[in-house]
Every structure is written in structure tokens, then in C-alpha cells.
Amino acid sequence: MKTATVLAERLRSHRLSAPARTVVDAASHMLAVQSQDFVAGRWALAARTRGEPTRSAVDRAFARGELVRAWTMRGTLHIIPARDLRWVLSVTADRQRQQAAGRRRDLGIEGEMVAAVVKAVVPRLRDGGLTRAEVFEVFSGIGIDPSGQRGIHLLSELTLDGLICQGPVVERDGVGREQRFVLVEQHIREHSTPDDPLAELFVRYVDGHGPAGVADFAWWSGLTLGQAREALTRARGRVVEIDDGVYVSTARPRRSSGAEGVLALGAFDEYYISYADRTAVCAPEHLALVGPGKNGMVRATIVSDGRVVGCWTHASASLGTPPELFAPGADEEAVRRALARFTRFLDG
């Protein structure tokens, strides 16, 4: 399959050249966007939405209970439509526990500790939720030290158990950098129930990321290759094979006539991160410049006609500092417009 075709199709499936009507529609289409960097996760949705939605507009969707953030796959935080959280975890939770088992043993996390945390925390969450710092105070109050990632792993375990998620955004000095942990049973009013959750996960991945194959899905979902192959088998007829082992959605969004050719995408954006092989969108010699680096970071990128051509940071965009372009020849005015859109998103 020609690279140009792959890039054009991925820009469409990612809603980067075919933006969604609202940020919630964008989230539903993508299913889950990586979001351990909370600003970048919210920008990922805004960048896939018509017009110029602001950070506040995305935050309102969290306040309404339409979006939540949770450890949905690979032990990594993602933004996901609230109604999809339960069934996604029904597919990915066991695999995440397996991947984290050794570290949790090292931290002394076992059934008795988790039960004690549930008993102490759940009643405190019933009145609007708690910030992470407030939850950690509860942990400390029952003699559980949350340091050394123990607190984070306990919060993840309660998420995988379907008890909690991250909901409304907490504003401090006009900037929302964190969320309240809330009870799923109180906060999420409606749960989607697909007939075959494993097949649904494959279909939804292809809808928002195709063209892609089984290895890409296995990387994105954190499932084993065997599970990924089973997902494809059960999803046949709901996706289209356009090349050997390469699949796209049966109903791809229509490209917008006004789509920008240059995009500023945030750190860990799905367009780059969610494939086993990223060389279709980034030249091999530039992969190390984007990441993941030794610190696990994946940098924010400048994308031109579907290819990564440079990197930038949220802070430098706000200050008007030029991005780091990998080679000369980029449309500087288009790059400026792309970064300015991010600044308007952040500032409202």
C-alpha cells in the first residue's frame, strides 16, 4: 500500500482531516486517547473537532459526565467516553493486572490492602469525589504509605475493578491540571454493552486509527498477539481489508475541504504513538527525536501532509518560540497558524 494513501487514510480516520462535530463525538470516534499528559490529551480531542473548541469546552464534557479519564490499556491513562469505560475494561483489565503484577508485589499490594483501601475511600468519594492528594491522605490515615508509586498503583487497581474513574476537572488559578476521582456507579449514568467486547475493541481501534493491522492493535490495546488475532477473527465483516493484513473502517469520515495541511499535535498523540511501526508517519532517522526517549516521553509534533516534520512544546507555543523542525522547507506561516490554534485552545 502506497505511503501517501496510508497517510491520507490515517488523517481521515484520526479526524485530523475530517474533524468531528463536537469534542465528545471526537472522543467517541477515537474511543481512547492517551492522556497521562492531561493538557495533551484534551488538545488531542480539540484538534480533531470542527472550529476551535477551547480547553474549557473539553472540561465541561468532563463535568457533564460525558468523558472520563482512566487506566484503560497498557497501564496508561486515556480519555474515554464515559459510556465505554466498563466494557473496555472488561477486555483489558486482566492483561493490565498481569503486566503490573511484579511491581505490585514489590510494593506490597495484595488483596487485604486493596480491601482496606476500598473500605476507607469509597464512602469519602460519595460526596463529589476527591483529588489525588486527598485520596492519598485517606491512604495515609489508614497506615498505607502512598509514596513510591504505591498510591498510583492502588488507584489503578480500583479503576480496573470498575469502582472509580477521574471525572470533573479541578480549577486552580484558572488552569485545570487535575481531576477528582469519583465513583463509577454515581458518575456514569449510561453504560454501553456491545455483544462482543473484544471484537468491538478491534473495530473501534480501526475506525479511529486505520489503516492498521493486528500488530498495531496489539500494541495499542496492550493485549497479546494471540488475543489480537482472536479479536480480528471475531470482527471480520465489520472491517475492510485493503491490503494484506491491513484494515480500515467500513464507513470512513468524509475529508473536510478546509482541512489544514500542517498540524500541531500534542505529546503522546495517537497519530504517532498508537502503532507498532511508526515509520509510515515519521522518517526512521527522526524517531529518536520524537520518542519514546529514555524518560518514556513522546514529544509534541508538527505534522505536514501526514508526516512528522518537527517537534514543539506547550510552553514554547505559548511564548511564541519557533518549533524544532527537522529539515528546511516547511510552510512557516502554516506552522505558525497550527501553533496559534493550540494557544487559543489553552487560553480560551
Phi, psi and omega in degrees: 000131183296141181301319181300322179292317178302314182296314180298319180291320180292321177301322177291310185295330177280000182064025178271332173249000179220068189299149179281167183289319181225166178295328178291322175297319178298317179297318179297320180294316183282337183073304179213130176241133184300137193207037172291333166269105190293322176299314182296321179297318179291322178294326178303321178286317180297322181293344181254017185235145179299155178071214182224071178297142181266170175303321180298324179295320177294318181298327178295328177293327173293317181297326180282354180081017179274330178238149171221169175236139185198166175278087187271334182196152178058018182067023186239142179291135176226150167274135184215146172303135185305320185292343182263353187299311188299311184289327176297315179295332177297337178267319192258344188297313183298318179296321179295321177297319178299317182292332183262359190301315182297314180296321181291326174297317179300327182273358179076019181276117179218181188303319182294319179294316180298318179298320179294320179295315180300314181299322183277323190272318187306313179298327181287339181275351187288344183249061174093356176090175182224149172287169180300317180299321179292321176297318180296329175296321177296316178304310182299325181294339177252017174084019178251117181283118182277358184287173179064028180076002179297317180298317179296317180295325177292319176297320178297318180297318178294329176292313181296332176283356179081015183272319188228164171206174176262126186242248186304143181277138179265122178271128173228120182055037176079004181235130179265102182251349181217173182230165173270138169282131184229164178279129179303317184297333179269322192273325184260116187274334186223135179240126174287145182226078178297150182297322182227091185302322180296314177297319180299321180296318178295314181299314182293326175298312181295320177306316187262356186222353185294160002291137182202163181236187184297319180297322177296316179297319179298317179297311185296315185279338186081002179281165177288163177298324177297316177295322180294320178294321177297321179299316178297314180304317182282343181262356181303139185096343179253356174226165183244128176272114183257350175205174183298108178074016181241130189235149173228170180289155175285343181220090184274143182294153182277133181294138178282137179293339181259017183295137178285143178277340180242132184231145171253106181256148187282177176301142178062025183297144182302330183299329180259315195281338197265029179226148175294323179242115184261006184287345175295327183253349183217130180301141183307324182288349180254354183301318181294334179287333180270314180118181007294138175270189180299333179272004179082357183285146170239120191283158172293145189236153166260126182242127179237121182050039174089351182251141176287122183240359180180179179229160179207174176231156179301317182294317182293327178295318180296329181271355181079017180284136181298148178284171176268104180266141186284335182205154178291164175112353179290151177286099187298324179292320178293323176297316179300317179297320181296316180290324179295326178297320177297316181299320178293324175300315184290319186273342181074000000 
